C-alpha cells in the first residue's frame, strides 16, 4: 500500500484538503489555518504527511505524522 499524503491547496471557495491522487477536495474551508488543522488531524489518523501549498501552488511547508525512516532535524516544533 502506498501512502497518500494530505495536501492543503487553494480552492475557489477558500482552502481545501486533498489527498494525493484524489480527483476532488476532501474538505473546503474559508481559511488556510482551518484547512491545515483539518489536514493535520487526518494525517495523524492515517500516519502520512501534510503538504501545505501557497496560493501560487508552490510548497510552503510539510510535516510528517507517519513512521518516517529519516525524520527531519528541524527545530520548528
N, C-alpha and C positions, 0 to 999 in steps of 0.2 A: 504494500500500500504506500502510495506517495503522499507526502504531506501537502496540504493545501493551505498556504498562508492566507491571512486575512489582511486585505488592503483597505486603507481609508482613502477614498478618492473624491474629487469634486463631482457634484451632481447638479443638474439643472435646478433642483429644488433645495439645494444646500450642500450637504456632505453625505456620503454613503459608505457603508461597509460592503465589501465584495470579496468573496472567496476566490482564490486563484482558479482560473479556468471556468468560472461561472458566467452564464450569459446575462444575468441580471443582478441588481443590487440586493443585498440581504435586508438592510435597514437604511432608511433615508431620514436624516435629522437636519435641524437648522444650522447647528454649529459643528465645527471641526472637533472641538473639545468633547462634545457629546458622542460623536462618531468614534473618537479614539477610546473613550470609556467603554462603549459597546464592543468595539473590536478587541480590547484587552480582555474583557470578560469572556468572550468567545474563544480567544486564543488560549487563555488559561484552561478552559474546559477541554479543548482539543489538543493542547500541548504543541502549538505551532507558533509561528512568528507573526507579529503585526508590522506591516509596512505602511508608513504614513507618507502620503504624497502632498505636494503643494498644489495650488490652483493650476499651475502650468504643467502639472503631470510629473515633474521631477520628484525624486525621493527626498524627503526631508529628514526622516529618521526611521529606525526599525528597532524592535525589541523582541527577543526570543523568550517564549514561555514553554519551550519543549526541552527535550533531552539533547542539548547542543553538545556535540563532542568537542568543539573548540569554542568555548564561551569567550565573548569579547572581554577585554580587560578595561573597558571604560568605567569611569567612576561617577557617571551621571545619576545612578540610583543607589 
